[in-house]
Amino acid sequence: MHFESIVKDIQSLKIQGAENIAKASVKAILIVAEKLKNSRKTDMLHYLNHAKQILFKTRITEPCMRNTLNYLLKNIEFSDNIYSHLHARLEAVKKHFEESNKKIAMFGAKKISSRMIVFTHCHSSAVINILKKAKQEGKRFAVHNTETRPLFQGRITASELAREGIPVVHYIDSAARIALKKADIMLIGADAINSEGFVFNKIGSEMFAEIAAKYDIPVYVCSDSWKFDAQTLWGFEERIEKRHEKEVWPGAPKGVRINNYAFEKINPSLITGIISELGIYRPEVFAEEVISAYPWIK
Ligand code: RUB
């Protein structure tokens, strides 16, 4: 595996979902480090930082990647052996995600009971882990999911759930109201969470949360807390990635402009709670909890 191929896979969404992107970017940095193993420290620092900046640009709405790489490379300039420093940090990153995933699945599964219909949109590994855990606990429920145009990540969700033996009914995006009306709970992932509790997730998420509110369906965001973007504390606006028009309509007639936003911002008033490894919190207090658990994130 090469650094460039990981970058390409992230850009093309062959690797998708915030946590998968963060983990792949760690792998990419380690490939660069391995290549530079016998180089001078100043060169190594320069190229690692350069690689980090390239990765940051692949998907701009991904603070989980930014936090993870910043953690991986934190204080690296003071280390005598950069290579072993990186490996120690890699282990810590792995441990974080492993433990966090278990806790999110455990807390989230408690919100699911037998005979429920769970609505989800796009593909979130956090949501999938919760559903798998609920199934392991012997709960019998079904999932309604949307296909998620233009890149159909909903198909990944539907296929994974079907493989697990979880009944799943697949809907086109514009049928979401019908899919949701029959649901008891809506679970979605997150790409970013800002200091005011706004959540950024796949385009359509806020529209579906508004429909859920209309039918009194609770909406939970399932997310590792490293998706919190601390830069928003200082006034930085989370940027929303706009992707190529061709993904929506290859060969569209001249004169047709296409807005292909990858994500949208969900108002905290539409969110019942954020399920993270720290517990289940209202979006407005989430930032405070993350900063107190991980002071370095600031
Ligand atoms: C994926 C998406 C997911 C979040 C959370 O968008 O919006 O809900 O990334 O995923 P894309 P996870 O397909 O454009 O990357 O829970 O796996 O971190």
Boltz pocket constraint, residues with backbone or C-beta under 6 A from the ligand:
constraints:
  - pocket:
      binder: B
      contacts: [[A, 13], [A, 15], [A, 16], [A, 17], [A, 18], [A, 19], [A, 20], [A, 121], [A, 122], [A, 123], [A, 124], [A, 125], [A, 126], [A, 127], [A, 153], [A, 188], [A, 189], [A, 190], [A, 191], [A, 201], [A, 202], [A, 222], [A, 262]]
      max_distance: 6.0
